[in-house]
Structure formats: structure tokens, C-alpha cells
């Protein structure tokens, strides 16, 4: 039977394996993320969470209390492949509904487009030298790109 393709739902909270109990004295370390809209997800910093016995996950409240490490445009291959597992759904807090800006820059261009993921009807074009440093470049990050950014390599922390 073919696995059903994941349909992103705003507010979905998901976990993904960082290290398994076999590699970590019976303790499993999970990372956590959140679907913001059909093409954007937040990934949490899980430094505040201790490793857990195999099969035990953090509570939704514990996940929501974590700091956000980054927000990126992403693909949902992590869900489709079974690497990401939805553990709950909670309506988005205001911090996620306020403008979240990204930029897009074509190759060899000295200008880029700034846009808000919630309302891309007001795209601004600016010179790359005028770009605020905290704005992420727009891209479709697969689970491999996210893991690399989090410092996870082949299921192990770097």
C-alpha cells in the first residue's frame, strides 16, 4: 500500500530523530519543528531538552517553550519519507503571525527581493548592500539541508 503524501497543516508540531538509543546508552535525542504554512517551517533549538528514554517524546508544552533556531522555506520530504513525525497541532502564536521576511537573489544580481511569507503582495527590491543581516535567503530546504544546518550528520550530532 502506497504511503499517503503529507499535506502540511498550519501549527503541526513534529519531531525528528537526532540520535537513537542504540548509539546513546538507551537514550534518544529528538529535534522538533513546526509547520507555519504550506512552504515554511520553524525549527527549534533543543539544547534545553535532556535525552529521553527510547520511545518517549517531549510534551507539546515543552516543545513550545523552546527557542526557535531558525525559520526556512522547506520541502516536506522529511514527512513523506517518515523522518518527521507529527506529534500534535496547536494554533500559531502571534510571534509566528507577525511578518517573517526572506530575500531572494538571482545569480550575479546586485539587487534582491524582500518579501513577507504571510503577504507577498508587497515585494520590495533593494541593493544587496542594504540587506539587513538577520533576514534568511529564501530556498526550499530539504531535511538534509535542515540537518546540516542543525549540525546533525547521519543521525548523530556533529
C-alpha positions, 0 to 999 in steps of 0.5 A: 500500500502506497504511503499517503503524501503529507499535506502540511497543516498550519501549527503541526508540531513534529519531531525528528530523530537526532540520535537513537538509543542504540548509539546513546546508552538507551537514550534518544535525542529528538529535534522538533519543528513546526509547520507555519504554512504550506512552504515554511517551517520553524525549527527549534533549538533543543539544547534545553531538552535532556535525552529521553528514554527510547520511545518517549517524546517531549510534551507539546508544552515543552516543545513550545517553550523552546527557542526557535533556531531558525525559520526556512522555506522547506520541502516536506520530504522529511514527512513523506519519507517518515523522518518527521513525525507529527506529534500534535497541532496547536494554533500559531502564536502571534510571534509566528503571525507577525511578518517573517521576511526572506530575500531572494537573489538571482545569480550575479544580481546586485539587487534582491527581493524582500518579501513577507511569507504571510503577504507577498503582495508587497515585494520590495527590491533593494541593493544587496548592500542594504540587506539587513543581516538577520533576514534568511535567503529564501530556498526550499530546504530539504531535511538534509539541508535542515540537518546540516544546518542543525549540525546533525550528520547521519543521525548523530550530532556533529 
